[in-house]
Amino acid sequence: MEDIFKFADELGPLKVIHVHEPSVDLKAVLVVDNVAKGPSIGGVRMAADVSTEECIRLARAMTFKNASAGLAYGGGKAVLYGDPKMPKTEKEKLIRALANALRNEDTYIFAPDMGTDEECMAWVRDEIGRVVGLPREIGGIPLDEIGATGFGLSHVVDVALNYCDFELEGARLVVQGFGAVGKNAARYLSQRGAIVVAVADSHGAIHNPEGLDVEQLIAIKNEGKSVTDYLDARKLARDDVIDIECDIWIPAARPDVVHEDNVSRLNTRLVVEGANIPFTHGAEKILHDKGVLCVPDFIANAGGVICAAMEYEGASQTSAFATIEEKLRRNTEHVLEAVKHLSLIHI
């Protein structure tokens, strides 16, 4: 078993729960990191290679994210071992079993994350009712459908550009991870003048320096295909997306995709972290030393959890979007101003 105590500090984690139900082959981990501000909200992440360490780190990111957004919730995260593309009936069994196993853990509120979606949260609601990110049909605000996190990222980019020497109009954008977060970030930013020149998903990457058709890419993804099915672009290996020269680079996939061994390949002027813990701390320090501005995950991608928390409290989609815009613009400016005055970045 992984040494979980090496991650313990004065903030948490409060509890680490391992779940195993052999009858349905359920293996999962719940980490409730900190509940000083209220019960924890954090997504259920499903993948074959998740780990307790990843869950602990993601839960801490949620603690920081919820606190910085001024939410009355702590940080938590659940990871579920399995292929998210398994047959729907099998996936439903696992999600329902996990909800029942954690029925009495009222310090944790379920939410969607990578590998789970609004329908999965509807299954949780059927079982225990302690959940956010529900389908619109049953009163939820569908985070992925409306692109809450991507909407927030677009405002973070807008504010961060005040600390850069280029404009959004005509800026070359690369999105690593063209899923729910990445595709909506690309959509919102391209509508405001950015040129998406490269994207990647789990199957590969594509590049066209003249620009990609974002709406066509989204349509391809909505059909269950890969971005590599897009025709008017050069196909690359998945990880080669890090080498594409651009102005804005948005990681929106798994943790630690950029680390000390590959950060030197990154050729960009602004990084806005759309995924949770997508860069190692060492990689972020190297970017800082190179004068590349990097807006961290707990500031940049809080749009989704803000929307989820407001749904839980009965707010409308309109008010949730207004709050995302206000909070993320304010927090981004506050952080970058503080860093500027501490002379920690080159502007």
N, C-alpha and C positions, 0 to 999 in steps of 0.2 A: 504494500500500500504506500502511496505517496506520503511524504513527510509534510503534512498540512500545517504543523506547528511553526514551520519556518516562516509562514506568512502572517502569523499572529502578531498584533500590536495593540496599542491602546484603543484603536477604533473597532477591532474585530478580528476575525469573524465571530459573530455571536454563536452560530451553530452551523455545523456541517452534517448533513444527513445523507446517508447512502441508502438507496432504495433498490430492493431486489425482489421481484415477484416471478419465480420460475415458471408458473403456469402460463404466463404470457410472454416469457423471455424479456421481462422488463428490468433494465439496469439504468439507474439515473442517480444524479447527485443534486441536492439542493443546498445552496449556501445562502444563509441569511447573514449579511455582513454587519449591518448596523441598523438599529431601530430607534435611535435617539429622537428622530423627528417624526416617527410614526411607523406603521407596518411597511415592510419592504415591497417595492415594486421592481420586477425585473423579468425579462423574457425567458421563455423555455426554448433553449437552443437544441436542435437535433442534428447529430452528425455521427458517423461511425467512429471518429477519432477524437471525440471530446474527452476531457479529463477533469479530475478534481482540481488540479492546479489552474487550468483554464477557467473553471467555474469560480474559483476563489478570486482570481484577478478580475474577472468580469463583474462579479458582485461588488468589489471595491470600486470599480469604475462607476457602477450605478449609485453607490453611496455619494461619490463626489458629484455626479451628474444631477441627482435629485436635490442635493443640498445647494448646488450653485444655481439651480433653477428656482429655488425658493419653494420647493414642494414640501408638503407635510408628510413625506414618505421617506423611508430609509432605502438602503440598497440591498438587493438580493439577485440571485440568478439560479436557474435550474438548467442542467444539461441532461439530455436523454440520448443514450447510446442507440444508434440505428441509422439506417439509410432513409433520409427524408423522402425519397422517391419510391419507397416500398408501396405495395398495394394499399389503397385507401382503407380497406377494412382492417388490415393489420395495424396500420398507423392509428386508427381510431381506438383499437383495443389498448394500445400502449398509452395513448394520451388519457383515456378514461381511467386506466389502471393507475397511472401516476397521480391523477387528481384525487382518486380515492385514497391512495397511500398517504397523501399529504392533506387529507381532509381536515385534520385537527391542527395543522400548522398555520394558525391565523396570523402569524407574523409575516406571511408571504402572500402576495397577490399575484396570480398568474398573468402573463402577458405574452404576446407573440414575439418571436425572434427568428433568427436564421433557421430554416427548416420547418417552421410552424407558421400558421396563418390564422386569419379570422375564424375560419371553420373549425380549426383545432380548439380555439378558445370557446366556441359555441359548445363543443363537447364537454369542456371543463365546466361551463356554466350549467349544463344539464346535471352534472354530478355534484358539484359543491357550491356553485354560484359566486365564488371569490375570484373574479377575473375581469380583465379589461381587454380592449382591442377586439370587441365583438363585431359581428356583421351588422350592417345597417338595418337589415330586416328585423332584428331583435333589439333595436335601440342603441346599437353601438356606433362608434365612429371608426370606420375601417381604416386603420393606420396606413396599411400598404396600398390600398386602393386609392386613397387621396394623396398619398405621398407626403405625409406629415414630416418625416425626417428630412426628406429631400427639399421640401419647402423651407425648412429651417436652415439647411445648409446653404441655400441660395442667398439668404439674408446674411449669414455669417460671411460668405465670400464678399458680398457687397460692402460690408463694414471693413473687412480686412484689406480691401483694395485701397482704402484711405491711407494705409501704411505701406503701400507698394508703389512702384513707379510705372504702373500700366493701368489701362482701363479694362472693363469687362467686355466692351464692344470689340470684337475681333480677337479676344484672348483665346489661346489654344488650350483646350481642356482635355485631360485624360482621366477616365474613370476606371478604376480597378475594382471589378465586382459589379456587374451590370444586373443586379437583382432589384429587389423592392426599393432599396435606398438609392443605389447608383443610378438606376434608370430615371427615377423621378428627379434626382439632383441634376442629371443631364438635361432633362426636359425643361425644368424651370430656368436653368442657366442659359440654355440655348435660346429660349424664348426672349431672353434679355440681351442677346448679342454674342454670347460665347460660341466658339466653334469647336465642337467635339471632334478631335482628330484620332482618338484611339480609345477602345474599350476592351475589357476582358471579362470572361466568366470562367466557370470551372473547366470548360472544354478548350479554351484557347483565347487568343486575342486577335484584334484586327486594327489596321492603321491606314488612314488616308489623310495625308497632310492638307488636302483641300477641304476636308470636312466630311463627316458622316451624317446621314439622314436619321436623326434621333427618333422621329415618329415611326419610321420603317423598322428601326432596331427594336423599339418597344413592341411593335406588332409581332415581330419575329419571336421575341421572348414570350409574349402572351400566348403564342401557339405552342409553347413548350420546347422550342428549338434553342440553339446556341447562337451567340453573336457571330460565330464562324460561318453561319449560313447566309450572312449578308454578303452580297456579291461584289459590290464596288469598293473593295478594300484589299490590302495585302494581309494575308493570314500569317500570324505569328504564334509561337509557343506562348502558353498562358503567362509565364513569368517574364516574358520579354517586354511586357507593357511598361515595366519600370524604366526601360531604356529610351522611351519616346520623349523627345524634346518637347516641352510645353511650358505654358505659363502657370497653369493651375493643375495640380495632381490631387485627385480625391480617391483615397482608399475606402472601399465600401464592401469589404469581404471579411476574411478571417483575421484572427490576431497574428501579430508578429510577421506580417508579410514583408515588411522592411525592417532590416536589422543591421547590426554592425558590419556584416559581411557583404551586404549588397547595396547599402545606402549610397555608396560612392557612385553607383550607376544612375542614380536619380538626377534628372536634368530639368529642374523646374524652379519657379520663383516663389510659389506659394503652395503649401500643403494644407488642406482642410480635411480633418479626419472624420469621414462619414461612418466608418466602422468603429467598434469598440476595441481598444488596445491594438490598433493595426501596426504601430511602430513600437519597437523596443525603446526603452528610455535612452539607451546608448545611441541609437540611431537619431533620436530627436536632438541629443546634445551635439552630434556631428553636424546636423543641419544648422543648428544655431551657430556653430563655429564658422560655417560657410556663409552665414547671412541669409539663409532661407527661412522665411517666416512660416511657422507651423502652428495652426490653431488646434489645440488638443481635443480629443474625443469628448470629454465630459462637458466641454463648452459647445462644440460644434454640432454634435448630433443629438442634442437633447429634445429636438422637436417631437420625436415619437413618444417619449415618456411624458412630456408635458401634455400632449394630446390624450394619452392614456389616463393620466391622473384626472384630467378634467372630465373625461367620459365617466370615470368612476364616481365623480361628484355630480353628475347629471348635466354637465354643460353641453352646449351645442357645438357643431363643427365650426360655425362662424366665429364664435367666441374663442374656441381653441386655437384657430389659425391666428387670430388677432393677438392672443397671448404669446404664441410661439414667436411671432414677429417681434413683439415688444421685448420679451425676455432675452431672446438670442442676440438681437442687435445691441441691447444694453450690456449684456454680459461680455460679448466679444469686444466692444469698445472699452469696457472697464478693464478687462484683462490686458488688452494691447496697450492701453494708455499706461497702466501700471508698469508693464514691461519696458515701454519706451522710456519712461522717466527713471527707471533703474538702469538704463543704458545697457540692457541685455540683448537687444537686437540692433541690427544695422538698418537704419531707415534713411 
